[in-house]
């Protein structure tokens, strides 16, 4: 297995990791789905340490926000 790391807004984590979109509005839902589809990451396995956060640019929205480093695992 190999992986990539991304800075993702904390509010996207439930949708990304647990497929729970209830905390996202329609625009955020569409942004996340578009990002996943554009990068062919729909069936990926995602993890985060759940403890670290950083004020950084979210790779989904392009906006500065409270982000977590999220790891996407995939087969080589």
C-alpha positions in Angstrom: 0.0 0.0 0.0 1.0 3.6 -0.6 -0.5 6.9 0.5 -1.0 10.6 -0.1 -1.5 13.2 2.5 -4.0 16.1 2.1 -5.0 19.1 4.2 -8.8 18.8 4.5 -11.2 21.1 6.4 -12.3 19.4 9.7 -16.0 19.7 8.8 -15.4 17.4 5.8 -14.0 14.5 7.9 -17.3 12.7 8.8 -18.3 12.7 5.1 -14.9 11.6 3.9 -14.2 8.9 6.4 -17.6 7.7 7.5 -19.8 8.7 4.4 -21.9 10.9 6.8 -22.8 14.1 4.9 -25.3 15.4 7.5 -23.0 18.2 8.6 -22.4 19.6 5.1 -24.6 22.0 3.2 -25.5 21.3 -0.5 -22.5 23.4 -1.8 -20.0 21.6 0.4 -21.5 18.2 -0.5 -21.1 19.0 -4.2 -17.5 20.3 -3.7 -16.5 17.1 -1.9 -18.1 14.9 -4.4 -16.5 16.8 -7.3 -13.0 16.7 -5.6 -13.3 12.9 -5.1 -14.5 12.2 -8.6 -11.9 14.6 -10.2 -9.1 12.7 -8.4 -10.7 9.2 -8.8 -10.7 8.8 -5.0 -14.2 7.6 -4.5 -13.3 4.1 -3.1 -10.2 5.1 -1.2 -9.5 4.3 2.4 -9.0 7.4 4.5 -7.5 8.0 8.0 -6.5 10.9 10.2 -4.9 10.9 13.6 -7.9 12.8 15.0 -5.7 15.0 17.1 -3.8 17.4 15.0 -5.3 20.4 13.3 -3.8 23.3 11.6 -5.0 26.6 10.1 -4.3 25.9 6.4 -5.7 25.9 2.9 -8.3 23.2 2.5 -7.6 21.2 -0.7 -11.3 20.7 -1.4 -12.4 24.4 -1.1 -9.2 26.3 -1.6 -10.1 28.4 1.5 -8.2 28.8 4.7 -9.8 26.8 7.5 -9.1 24.5 10.5 -7.7 21.5 8.6 -6.7 18.0 9.5 -4.0 16.0 7.7 -5.9 13.2 6.1 -4.1 10.1 4.6 -5.5 8.3 1.5 -4.3 4.7 1.1 -4.2 3.0 -2.2 -2.6 0.0 -3.9 0.6 0.6 -5.8 
